[in-house]
Amino acid sequence: MSATMTLSSRILPDGTSVPGTTSGVFQLTDGAPQTLTAPRTIHGTTSGYRFDFWIADFDVFPVQETGGSPAPQQTITITTPAGQAFAATAWYRPDEPGPPGVLAWAFSVNQDTTLPASPFGSVAPASAHKDANTASSSQPVIITAARLITGAGRFSSWLQLSGDGTVDGATLTVPAGGSSVAVAFYSIPVPDPCQAIRDQLDYLHPADFHTPTEYDHATAYFQRQLKECEQKYGELP
């Protein structure tokens, strides 16, 4: 079975298609290199759109630079995963100045979409926290990303799309009066590290055990193992 790639250009945060772009589903040769290109800017009827990052084969590719400036063509090369269906999405925003303060979204790499959950694990000072996606910056603000979002996995990285904040691991710091538009990425490893345990549960059958009690014990054991694995990788809280 060959790999299937769904290619599109979409707008943060709601995922609508970028006007004037096309999307499609492509059959690719397993293991072959695949080069993808998206323009840094797309002209629109009003402000136009500015490229922010690629999501391709469950990985994040931020803006590529040439000579210290964003390249006019944002080009990446991936190796086609054997027999898998995957998304390759160029994500954009309207080419407008960001709002004052902090605007941030949680983003699932596996689902290739923003999440309704807040990316803010903590905001200091707490009075700067306005809602699930915004914080003020009338004074210095330190935002620590939520460690885990159920179903989307564990926090992996911040990507500041614009502004004068600084990123250090799980923290995003914005100076007084500053601004930052950012994305906190969450992911579950691919392939799923818990799949082998699910397979063990599927293979269990009462006929393979001397007594129903032995079967129940084995089932309970692998169910515990699966829960621990899913919690470890952020599939469960």
N, C-alpha and C positions, 0 to 999 in steps of 0.2 A: 504494500500500500504506500503510495507516495504522500508527501507532506502537502498540506493545504494551508495557504496563507490568505488571510483576509486583510486587504490593504485599504486604508482610509486616512482622511485628514479630518480632525475633529476639534471642537472648540471647548476650552475649559470655561466653567466647570461642568456644563450640562451635557456635553458629548454630542451636540448637534454637528452636522457636517459643515465644513468650511465652504461657503458659497464659491462656486466656480471650480471646485475640485471633484474628482471622480473617485469611486471606490470599486472594488471588485474582489473576486475570489480566484486564486491562482493555484494550479497544481505545479509543484516544484519537484525537482530531482533530489532525492534523499542525499544528504551529505554534501551537496554542492554549495559553493559560495553564492550568496545572493546580495547584490548591492541595491540599496534603497536611497532615493534622493528626494528631498523636499526643499522648496525655496524658503529662505529665511523670512521673507515677507511676501504676503499675498495682498494685492491691491483689491479693495472693496469699494462699495458705493459711498461709504462714509470714511471710517478710519483705517480700514484694511486690517490685516491680521499678522501677528508676529509669532514665529516658531518658538516653542519652549523646550520640547524634548520628544524623542522617539520612545515608544514602547514596542519592542520587537522580540519575539520568542521569549517572553517572560523576563525581559531585562530592560533596564533604563539606559538611554543614551542622551545625555544633556547636549546643549548647544556646542557644536564643534567650532573651534576658532582657527583662524589663519592669520599669523602675524599679530596676535593679540586682539583681533576683532572677530566677531561672528562671521563665519564663512557665508557667502551669499547662497550657496547650495549646501544644505545639511545632509551629508552623505555618510551612510554607515554600511558596513558589510557584515553579514551574519552567515553562519553555517546552517543550512537547512536541516532541521531535526528530522530524523528518520520516522516516517509514518505518523507524524503528529499534525494536528490542526492548531494553528496559532495565529495571533493577531500581529499586525505591523501597523502602528498608528502614529502619525505625525500630529502632535498636540499643539494647538495654537491658542492665543488670546487676542482680543481686539487690541490694535496697536495704539493704545492710549496710556497716559500716565496712570500709575497705580494710585489707589486711594491713600490718604494719610493713615498712619497706624499700621496694623498688621492684618493682612488677609491671607488665610491659609486653608488648604484643603487636605484631607486625608485621601490617599489614592491607592487602590489595589492594583498591584502589578499583575497578579494572576487574572483578575477580572477585567483589566484594562479600562478602569473607570474610577471616577471620584466616588467617595463614600459619604453617606449621610452622617456618619459618626464624626465627632470632633477629633482633630489631630492633637489637641491640647491636653497633655497629661497634667500639667500644672502651669500657672502663669504667675510670675512674681514682678510687681506686687499684684495680689489677687484683685485689687480694685481696677486693674487695667483690663481684666477679662470681661468682654462685652457679650459675646454669644459663642455659638459652636465654631465659628470661623473667623471671628474678628477680635482684636484687642487694640486698645489705644496706646499711644506712645508719647503722651505729654511728659512722661518721665521714662528713664531707661526701663525696658521690659525684657525679662528673660522667660522664654517659653521652652518647656521641656516636653518633647513629644510623648504621647501616650505609648506605653510599652507594647500594647497588644490591642488589636481590634478583632473581635470574634468573627471568624469566617474569612478574614482577610490576612491573618498572620501577624507576625511581629514587625515592629518598626525596623526599617533598614537604613533610611537616610533622609535628610532634608535636601531639597533643592530650592534655592532662592532664585525666583524667576526675574525679579527686579527689586530695587531698593538698596538701602545701605545697612542692612543687618549683617551679622556675622554668624556663621554656623560652626559649631564645635561638637561633633558627635550628635547626641540627641537634643542639644540645646540650640535655640535660635535667639540671638540677642539683638535687640533693636534700640538704638540710642534715643534719647529724649527728642521728641519732635521729628523722629525719623519715620521711615516707611519700609514695608517689606511685603512682597507678594511671594508666597512660598508653597511648596507641596511637600507633605510628609509621605514617604512611600512605605507601604506595607506589603509583605509577600510571604508566601508559603513555598518552600523549595519544590522544584520540578526536576525529576519526577517526585511524586509524593512519597516522603520517607516512611509514611505509615501504611502504604499499600500492602506491603508484605504481611503485616499483621492482619489486615482485612482479608487477605487471601487465606491465611491460616484459619480464620473464623469460617470462611465459606467452605473450606475443605472438611471441617469437622462434621462427623456423622455418627449418630448413636450406634450404628452397627459396628463401628471401629473400636468400641469400648466394651469391656466385660460387663459393666453395670451402668444403669442410667446415672448413678451418682458420679461415676468417673467422667462421664460425658459432661455433666453439669459443672464439675470442677474444672475441666479443661476449658469449657466455654467461658466460665467466669474469669479464669486466668487470662485468656487472650483479650477479653473485654477490658480488663484492667490495664493490660499492656497497651491496648489501642487508645484508651482514654489518656494515659500518661503521655503517649506519643503525640496525640492531637493537642494536648495542652502545651507540650514542649515546643511545638512548631506553630502555635497560634491558631490552630483550627478550632480549638475550644478555649474558653476562658480558664 
